């Protein structure tokens, strides 16, 4: 019985160390849009030659989708977007005034995603669009994705196994006369 208690205490100690290390790893700053040029909700007099989005956070950018489109949905990208460190640059060809939406989706090195929309307008002052609402999500995580999910699944497994062992290994009471 002592060996079983020692094994349970050692397993619990190992689980605590694992949970603390996973909590430390998952405390990394999430990737978020920190700046846009042209700025979200701004009006510019002269059409830009490129749209630049700058991101903050600890994870790297693995893949990027960035589309700049006019109000009618006509794409104005002049080529594919490229990643330069923490910045994503997209060359554009804007020929007239109007409101333009920049839609982006980043795939991060940790497997998560960040997406959102920004808006700017080209034309006289006072024609600025309402700032687009940023939709930033760390990804759609289920099951084994993400260190906290793995830690919680490991804790569940240890608790289930420990409970079963306690039920199966408990001492049986002997009744006198048998």
Rosetta blueprint (number, residue, H / E / L):
1 X L
2 X H
3 X H
4 X H
5 X H
6 X H
7 X H
8 X H
9 X H
10 X H
11 X H
12 X H
13 X H
14 X H
15 X H
16 X H
17 X H
18 X H
19 X H
20 X H
21 X H
22 X H
23 X H
24 X H
25 X H
26 X L
27 X L
28 X L
29 X L
30 X L
31 X L
32 X E
33 X E
34 X E
35 X E
36 X E
37 X E
38 X L
39 X L
40 X L
41 X L
42 X E
43 X E
44 X E
45 X L
46 X L
47 X L
48 X L
49 X L
50 X E
51 X E
52 X E
53 X E
54 X E
55 X E
56 X E
57 X L
58 X L
59 X L
60 X L
61 X E
62 X E
63 X E
64 X E
65 X E
66 X E
67 X E
68 X E
69 X E
70 X E
71 X L
72 X L
73 X L
74 X L
75 X E
76 X L
77 X E
78 X L
79 X L
80 X L
81 X L
82 X E
83 X E
84 X E
85 X L
86 X L
87 X E
88 X E
89 X E
90 X E
91 X E
92 X E
93 X L
94 X L
95 X L
96 X L
97 X L
98 X E
99 X E
100 X E
101 X E
102 X E
103 X E
104 X E
105 X E
106 X E
107 X E
108 X E
109 X L
110 X L
111 X L
112 X L
113 X E
114 X E
115 X E
116 X E
117 X E
118 X E
119 X E
120 X E
121 X E
122 X E
123 X L
124 X L
125 X L
126 X L
127 X L
128 X L
129 X L
130 X L
131 X L
132 X L
133 X L
134 X L
135 X L
136 X L
137 X L
138 X L
139 X L
140 X L
141 X L
142 X L
143 X L
144 X L
145 X L
146 X L
147 X H
148 X H
149 X H
150 X H
151 X H
152 X H
153 X H
154 X H
155 X H
156 X H
157 X H
158 X H
159 X H
160 X H
161 X H
162 X H
163 X H
164 X H
165 X H
166 X H
167 X H
168 X H
169 X H
170 X L
171 X L
172 X L
173 X L
174 X L
175 X L
176 X L
177 X L
178 X L
